[in-house]
């Protein structure tokens, strides 16, 4: 499957090996769900290690650990599309985080809709009848 088919196609192709590959790299991370404080929309799910969480607290902007590049990912550092932290929550088992954020530039996924506008990462819905992915935005 091409990168374009993965991001824009109708075929469900989940990365079932993602967590296993993180474990093999011996990355000590927790998942971080990121939610827009205004719209309540889920923007993305990423990962943070202790270093990323500390940097997030220091800067007031969301910082993650890139599991593919094995480095800090300061969201917006190169694009200008940062997430300003409004609140950080921890789940009951203390194995995941929720960052409630104010995006500096609105919708900020690297993908674009048909009008060329930025959108959030969760722009497709699994059609429970056909098994295909339906695009939710124009």
C-alpha positions in Angstrom: 0.0 0.0 0.0 1.4 3.4 -0.9 1.6 6.3 1.5 -1.2 8.1 -0.4 -3.5 5.0 -0.3 -2.8 4.7 3.4 -3.8 8.3 4.2 -6.5 8.9 1.6 -7.7 5.4 0.5 -10.9 3.5 1.4 -9.2 0.3 2.5 -8.7 -0.3 6.3 -5.0 -1.2 6.9 -4.3 -0.9 10.6 -0.7 -1.1 11.8 -1.1 -4.0 14.1 2.6 -4.2 14.7 3.1 -0.6 16.0 3.1 -1.3 19.7 5.3 -4.4 19.2 7.8 -2.3 17.3 7.9 0.3 20.0 8.4 -2.5 22.6 11.3 -4.0 20.5 13.0 -0.6 20.5 12.8 -0.6 24.3 11.1 2.8 24.2 9.6 3.7 27.5 6.6 5.7 26.4 2.9 6.1 27.1 0.1 6.9 24.6 -1.1 10.5 24.6 -4.5 11.4 23.3 -4.7 15.0 22.2 -8.1 16.8 22.3 -9.0 20.3 21.1 -10.3 22.2 24.1 -12.8 24.2 22.1 -14.3 21.6 19.7 -13.7 18.5 22.0 -12.5 16.8 18.8 -9.8 14.2 19.1 -6.9 15.5 17.1 -4.4 12.6 17.3 -2.8 9.9 19.4 1.0 10.1 19.9 3.5 8.9 22.5 5.5 10.6 25.3 8.4 9.6 27.4 9.5 11.3 30.6 11.7 13.7 28.6 8.8 14.7 26.4 6.4 15.2 29.3 9.0 17.4 31.1 9.5 19.5 28.0 5.7 19.8 27.6 5.4 21.2 31.1 8.4 23.5 30.7 7.2 25.0 27.4 3.4 24.9 27.7 3.3 23.3 24.2 2.8 19.6 23.4 6.0 17.7 22.9 6.0 14.0 22.0 8.5 11.2 21.5 8.7 10.2 17.9 8.8 6.4 17.9 9.8 6.2 14.3 12.7 8.7 14.6 13.6 8.0 18.2 13.7 11.7 19.1 11.7 14.5 20.7 9.0 15.8 18.4 8.1 19.3 19.3 4.8 19.7 17.5 4.9 23.0 15.5 8.6 23.6 15.8 9.0 23.5 12.0 5.4 23.9 10.8 4.3 26.6 13.3 1.3 24.3 14.1 1.8 23.9 17.8 -0.6 22.7 20.5 -0.8 25.0 23.5 -1.4 23.0 26.6 -4.5 23.9 28.6 -4.6 20.8 30.8 -2.9 17.4 31.2 -4.9 14.5 32.5 -3.7 11.0 33.6 -5.8 7.9 33.4 -6.6 5.7 36.5 -3.8 3.2 35.8 -1.3 5.9 35.0 -0.4 4.4 31.7 -1.7 7.1 29.3 -2.1 10.8 29.1 -4.7 13.2 27.7 -3.5 16.6 26.5 -6.3 19.1 26.2 -4.9 21.8 23.9 -5.6 24.9 21.9 -4.2 24.5 18.4 -2.3 27.6 17.4 -3.6 27.4 13.8 -6.8 25.4 14.0 -6.8 22.0 12.3 -3.3 20.9 11.9 -2.9 17.4 10.5 -0.3 17.1 7.7 -3.0 15.8 5.4 -5.4 18.1 3.5 -9.0 17.8 2.4 -10.2 18.2 -1.2 -10.1 22.0 -0.8 -6.5 21.9 0.3 -7.3 22.9 3.8 -5.7 21.3 6.9 -7.8 18.9 8.9 -7.4 16.9 12.1 -6.1 13.3 11.9 -9.4 11.5 12.5 -11.1 12.5 9.2 -12.3 9.0 8.1 -15.0 6.7 9.6 -15.1 3.0 9.2 -18.3 2.1 7.4 -19.7 -0.9 9.4 -21.7 -2.2 6.5 -19.1 -2.0 3.7 -15.9 -2.2 5.8 -14.5 0.7 3.8 -13.3 4.1 5.1 -15.6 7.0 4.5 -14.1 10.5 4.3 -15.9 12.9 6.7 -14.7 16.2 5.3 -15.1 17.8 1.9 
